[in-house]
């Protein structure tokens, strides 16, 4: 019941406030939480006012994916991609995530 309620109230701004390591562990252990995260980010993208929202979503997704198991990260990104109705938004999110990964990789070198 808590997970069901969470999916109704969870929004992008709340996801940005949660410690990403903790969120990643919860997403790994509870499929309902993964679905709530997917719902929150896809709703934010569907109702976005500008490109800043795509960058914010990319930041949240990147943080979660870097902290969780590969299979869970793949599932999360796949569900988000499927949930985004607008092709432009989907492609921009993919590009934004790719840039973030490249920048992070270069910084580590």
C-alpha positions as CSV (number, residue, x, y, z in Angstrom):
1,X,0.0,0.0,0.0
2,X,2.9,2.4,0.8
3,X,4.5,1.7,-2.6
4,X,1.2,2.3,-4.4
5,X,0.8,5.6,-2.5
6,X,4.4,6.6,-3.2
7,X,3.9,6.2,-7.0
8,X,1.0,8.8,-6.7
9,X,3.0,11.4,-4.8
10,X,6.6,10.9,-6.0
11,X,7.7,13.7,-8.3
12,X,11.0,14.7,-9.9
13,X,11.8,17.4,-7.3
14,X,11.5,14.7,-4.6
15,X,13.7,12.3,-6.5
16,X,16.4,15.0,-6.7
17,X,16.3,15.5,-2.9
18,X,16.8,11.8,-2.0
19,X,20.3,10.4,-1.5
20,X,20.9,8.5,-4.8
21,X,22.8,5.6,-3.2
22,X,19.9,4.9,-0.9
23,X,17.4,5.3,-3.8
24,X,19.4,2.9,-5.9
25,X,19.4,0.2,-3.2
26,X,15.6,0.6,-2.7
27,X,15.0,0.5,-6.5
28,X,17.1,-2.7,-6.6
29,X,15.1,-4.4,-3.9
30,X,11.6,-3.2,-4.7
31,X,10.2,-3.4,-8.2
32,X,7.3,-1.1,-7.1
33,X,9.8,1.6,-6.3
34,X,11.4,1.2,-9.7
35,X,8.0,1.7,-11.3
36,X,7.3,4.8,-9.1
37,X,10.6,6.3,-10.3
38,X,9.8,5.6,-13.9
39,X,6.3,7.2,-13.5
40,X,7.8,10.3,-11.8
41,X,10.4,10.9,-14.5
42,X,8.2,10.1,-17.4
43,X,5.4,12.4,-16.0
44,X,8.0,15.2,-15.6
45,X,9.1,14.8,-19.2
46,X,5.6,14.6,-20.5
47,X,4.7,17.9,-18.7
48,X,8.1,19.6,-19.1
49,X,8.3,23.4,-19.6
50,X,11.8,23.4,-21.1
51,X,14.9,21.5,-21.9
52,X,16.1,22.0,-18.3
53,X,13.7,19.2,-17.2
54,X,15.5,16.7,-19.5
55,X,18.8,17.6,-17.9
56,X,17.3,17.2,-14.4
57,X,15.9,13.8,-15.3
58,X,19.2,12.7,-16.8
59,X,21.0,13.7,-13.6
60,X,18.6,11.6,-11.5
61,X,18.8,8.6,-13.8
62,X,22.6,8.8,-14.1
63,X,23.0,8.9,-10.3
64,X,20.7,5.9,-9.8
65,X,22.1,3.8,-12.6
66,X,25.7,4.4,-11.4
67,X,24.8,3.1,-8.0
68,X,22.8,0.0,-8.8
69,X,23.3,-3.4,-10.5
70,X,23.6,-3.3,-14.3
71,X,20.4,-5.3,-14.8
72,X,18.4,-3.0,-12.7
73,X,19.9,0.1,-14.4
74,X,19.1,-1.4,-17.8
75,X,15.5,-2.2,-16.8
76,X,15.1,1.3,-15.4
77,X,16.3,3.0,-18.5
78,X,14.3,0.7,-20.8
79,X,11.1,1.4,-18.9
80,X,11.8,5.2,-19.0
81,X,12.4,5.0,-22.7
82,X,9.2,3.1,-23.3
83,X,7.2,5.5,-21.1
84,X,8.3,8.6,-23.0
85,X,5.7,9.4,-25.7
86,X,7.5,12.2,-27.4
87,X,10.3,11.0,-29.7
88,X,12.2,14.4,-29.5
89,X,12.2,14.2,-25.7
90,X,13.3,10.5,-25.8
91,X,16.2,11.4,-28.2
92,X,17.3,14.4,-26.2
93,X,17.3,12.4,-22.9
94,X,19.5,9.8,-24.6
95,X,21.9,12.5,-25.9
96,X,22.0,14.1,-22.4
97,X,22.8,10.8,-20.7
98,X,25.5,10.0,-23.3
99,X,27.1,13.4,-22.7
100,X,27.0,13.0,-18.9
101,X,28.7,9.5,-19.2
102,X,31.4,10.9,-21.5
103,X,32.1,13.8,-19.3
104,X,32.3,11.6,-16.2
105,X,34.6,9.1,-18.1
106,X,37.0,11.9,-19.1
107,X,37.1,13.4,-15.6
108,X,38.1,10.0,-14.2
109,X,41.0,9.6,-16.7
